[in-house]
Amino acid sequence: MGIRVDFTDVKSGFEPIPEGKYEAVVFEVEQKVGQNSGKPYLNWQLKIQGGEFDGRRLFYMTSLSPNALWKLKTNLIALGYTKEEVEGDFDLDLPDLCGRECTVVVTHEEYQGEMRDRVADILEAGGAESGDASLYR
C-alpha cells in the first residue's frame, strides 16, 4: 500500500532570501570542470550564520581561468589570507578554506523562470550591517 501525500501548496525549492549582506562561513569548496566550457572552477557552499536564515546554504562559483583569478584573489583576502600570501605562485588548500568566516552579498537572479539567490560577492567577516546589495546588480 502506498502513502498518500498532498502536494497542493508545496513549492519546489527555497524561496529566495531578501537581498542584502549576511554573515556566513565557508562550508565546502570543490574544484569542478564546466560541462559546456571544459574549464576548471571552484564551487563554493557558504552557510549563513545567525539571524532568520541561520544555516541556509548559498552557492558561489569562481573561475580558475587566468583572466578571472583576480576575483579568487580578492575572495581569499576577504577570507583572511594576506596580500603577501596570495602573491605569485600560491598553493591553494581547499580544506583550509572550510570554516573561514565572511560576509556574503546576496542579490537575486532569474534562472529557468524562477527567482533565486545569487552570491554577488564575498567580503571580510563583520560587514553585514553596512552597505547596499543593490550596488552589486
N, C-alpha and C positions, 0 to 999 in steps of 0.2 A: 504494500500500500504506500502511495506517495504522500508527500507533505504538501498541504495547500498553503501557498504564500500569496499575500495580496500586495502587489507592487504598484497599486494605483497612484499613490502620492510620493513614490520613491524616485528621486532624481539620480542620474548617473554621475559619479564623481563628486568632487567637493565644490561648493560654491567658492568663488574667489574671495580672498580676504580683502579688506579695504586697502587701497593703495597707501603706501607710507613706508616708514622705516621701522624695522623690528630688530631686536637683539636676537642673535642666533648663534649656533655652534655648528662647526663642520662635523657632519655625521659620517659621511663616506665620500671618497673620491676614487674613481676608476678611470683608467685610460681605455678609450674605445676608438674605433675607426668608423668614420661616417659611411653609411650604407651607399649613398649616392656619390659622395666625393672621394671616398677611399682615403681621406686624410685623417690623421690622428687628432683627438681632442680629449679633454678631461670632462667627465660627467660628475658633477657635484651633487650631493644631497646635503641640504642645510636644514637644521631643525630649530624652529623658533623657541626661544626661552622666555618664559614669563608671559603674563597678560592673558587676554581672552583666547589667543590662538596658540598657547603653550603646547609644544610637542608637534605642531603642524610641520610637515616636511615641505620643503621647496626644492626645486631642481634648477641647476645652472650649468651651462657649458662654456668652456674656454678652449679655443682652438690652440693647437700646438704648431700651427703654421708659422714660419719665421716672421711674416709681416703682422702677425697678431700677438706675438709674445709680449708686447708692451702691456697688454691687458692682464695677462697672467702675472707679470712682474708687479704691477700695481696691486693686484689682489694679494699676492704674497706679502708685500709690505704692509697692507692693511691687516693681515693675519699675524703680524708680529716679527716677520723677518726684517733684518736691517737692509738698508740700501747696499751696504758693502757685501752682505751675504749673497745677494742676488745679482751681483756684477759678474760679467764674464761667464765662464763655464760653471754651471750650477747643477749639482746632483739633487734632484727633487725626490724626496722620500714621501710618497703618497700617504702611508700610515701616519707620518708625523703631522700631517695636516688635520687629522681627526682629533676633535676635542678643542681645536682653536676657536676662540670666540670672535665674533664680528658683528657688524650691523649690516643688514641687507636692506636694499631699496627695492620695494615691490611695486610694480606697475601692473597693468592688465594688457593682454593681447587677445585677439580673436584667433582661435585655432579650430578648424573644422566646424565652424558655425557656433562655437561656444566661447564665452569669455573665460580666460584662465589667468592664473598668477604668472608673472614674469619677473625673475630677479634681474633688475637692471644694473645693479652694481653691488659690490662688496666693499664695505668701508670698515675703518677701525671700530672695535667694540666701544660702546658707550655713546654712539652718535644717534640713537633712535629718537631723541627728543627734538633735534634741530633739523631744519631744512625742509624742503618741499619735494616730494617724489615726482610732482608734475614736471620738474626740470629734466627728468630722465626720459620723457616721452618724445 
